[in-house]
Amino acid sequence: MKEIYLIRICGKCKKTNILINEEVEDTIKKGYYISCSHCGSKRIFEENETSDLRKCMDSNVYKRVKGKIRQVHSV
């Protein structure tokens, strides 16, 4: 069975992008490229594929800031 989610890490800002695998394949097939949603960099590296969204959030640290969930760098 094919994995649903694709985890990519930006090479510039080091933030995580969780993408849907089908949409990524469709975008690349159409001749477009994938970029970071935070800074717009094309340097984005594939880290992992998974079907469980909770596993996507295991590798990163998240905390609440004024009621909103924010990603905190674990570096």
C-alpha positions in Angstrom: 0.0 0.0 0.0 1.2 3.4 -0.9 2.0 6.0 1.8 -0.3 9.0 2.0 1.9 11.7 3.6 5.3 12.9 2.5 7.5 14.8 5.0 10.1 17.2 3.6 12.6 19.4 5.4 13.6 22.8 4.0 17.4 23.2 3.5 17.2 26.9 4.1 14.9 27.5 7.1 15.0 23.9 8.4 11.2 23.8 8.9 9.0 20.8 8.1 6.5 20.6 5.3 3.9 17.8 5.4 2.5 17.1 2.0 0.1 14.7 0.4 2.0 12.2 -1.7 -0.6 12.2 -4.6 -0.5 16.0 -5.0 3.3 16.1 -5.0 3.4 13.5 -7.8 0.8 15.3 -9.8 2.7 18.6 -9.4 6.0 17.1 -10.5 4.3 15.3 -13.4 2.9 18.6 -14.7 6.5 20.1 -14.8 6.3 22.3 -11.7 8.5 22.1 -8.6 8.0 21.8 -4.9 9.1 24.7 -2.7 9.1 25.5 1.0 5.8 27.0 2.2 7.5 29.1 4.8 10.4 30.7 2.9 9.9 29.7 -0.7 13.2 27.9 -1.1 13.5 25.2 -3.8 16.0 23.3 -1.5 13.6 20.9 0.1 14.7 17.4 1.0 12.6 14.3 1.5 12.7 12.9 5.0 10.0 10.3 5.4 6.8 8.8 4.0 4.0 7.6 6.3 0.3 6.9 6.4 -0.2 8.1 10.0 -0.2 11.8 10.5 0.8 11.4 14.2 4.2 9.9 13.0 4.8 13.1 11.0 4.7 15.1 14.2 6.9 12.7 16.2 10.2 14.0 14.7 9.5 17.6 15.5 8.7 19.5 18.7 5.4 21.5 18.9 4.1 23.8 21.6 1.2 26.0 22.1 1.6 29.8 21.7 -1.6 31.8 22.5 -3.7 28.7 21.8 -2.1 27.9 18.4 0.3 25.0 17.8 3.7 26.2 16.7 6.8 24.2 15.5 9.8 24.6 17.7 13.3 23.7 16.4 14.9 20.8 18.2 18.3 21.8 17.0 
